[in-house]
Amino acid sequence: MEESVEGIAGANNNQIINLMAKEVKKITGDWTKSISEMKLNEVVEFPISAYDGIMSTIRYRVRRRFGIIIKREGELDYKKGVFRAKRIS
């Protein structure tokens, strides 16, 4: 079965739209536990007020203890007061 280029492109666009529409989990406390429970490639939102602690001390603690690596996803959203992080390993 062959599929037209338009059909493939349309399917890819729908997949992208579905991915963008997914809810992002909002974490409000217990940063270390929450990060350790993240699934691979999961993106979550944290309050900006926790940024320094999460991206410095806590990020290295979970890497050492659990082998989990997270990175910031996108820019800080000052309007909403959140930033996103993604588990990459």
Buried (B, 14 or more C-beta within 10 A) or exposed (E): EEEEEEEEEEEEEEEEEEEEEEEEEEBEEEBBEBBBBBEEEEBBBBBBEBBEEBBEEBBEBBBEEEEBEBEBBEEEEEEEEBBBBBBEE
